[in-house]
Amino acid sequence: MTTASPRWFKSSYSNNGGDCVEVATNLAASRGSVPVRDSKVLNGPALSVPAAAFSSFVEGVKAGQFRSA
């Protein structure tokens, strides 16, 4: 078990408009998951996404698979 604390960060593409999520990828190797939270609710809940699923999501974003209408 690890006692590492999440190191939260927002995307460099975030424009600080308030509608952001933060991730803590530093826990992926030790816990096998990536916590995700609402940047406006720092002490609120965080989703725990399996590291492989998060990696697939990021690759999909980079490949343009999630374009908005």
N, C-alpha and C positions, 0 to 999 in steps of 0.2 A: 504494500500500500504506500502511496506517496502523500506527502504533506505539502506538495508544491501548490502555490497559489496561482490562480489564473492571472495572466498578463493580458488584459483586455486592450483591444485596439479596433479602430474603425478603418475602413478602406481609405486609401489616399484619394479616391474619387469622391468621397463624401464632401458635400459642400456646406456642412454644418447647418442644414435646413431643419434639423430636428427629427427627421424621419429616417433614422439610422439604426443599424444593428452593430453590435460589437461581437467579436469572437476572441477566443483565447486558444490559439493553436499550440501554445507551448505545452498543453496537456495531452496532445494527440498520442505521442509515443508512450508516455507513462500510463495513461488511463484508457487509451484506445477510443477516445471520444473528443469532440470539440464542443465546448460550451458556447452557446449563442444567447445574447440578451438584448433587450431594448435599451438603447443608449440613454433614453430619458428616464429610465427606472433602474438606477444603479444598484439598488438593494432589492430589486424585484427578482422574480424567478428567472432561471436560465434553462434553456433547452439543452439537452445533452444529445448531440448528433454523433452517430458512429463515425470514426475518422475516415473510413473508406467511403461512406456515403457523402461526407463533406467534400472529400477530394473529388469525387465524381461530379458533384454539383459545381465546384469551382471550374473544373475542366469544361463542363457544359456551358457555363457562363462565358468562358474564354472563347469557346467555339461558336458563340452566338445562338445557342439553342433556346434562349429565353427572351427573345426580342419581344417588346411590347407592341401593341397594335398602333 
